[in-house]
């Protein structure tokens, strides 16, 4: 899983996206729960040590979709 996170981080940096602690935590959640919707990811991330806002979830999933890591509304890695 760490390899996949590093690959995504590299693509994010190449595209000029910032990778905050919240986004890194969100990437981990997405990789562990690939069939979840954005709203489900939000509720999982909201209860973590570093809570994530709903807008961050949607922006991160959108950036992953643009980079080709996610298809449609559901996360499919």
C-alpha positions, 0 to 999 in steps of 0.5 A: 500500500505504501508503494501506491501512496508514493506513486499517487504522491509523486503524481500529485506533486507533478500536477502541483497539488499540495499533499497535507497530512489530511490528504495523506490520511485520506489516501490511506482510507481510500486505498483501504476502502476502495468501494466507498463513496465520497460521503462514506469516506468523509464520515470515516475521515471525520472521526480520525485524529486529523479530521478532514472536511467534506470539500477536501474529500471531494477535491482529493477524489476529483484530483485522483480521478483526473490523474487516472487513479479513480473511476466515477463516484466510487473509488476504484483503485 
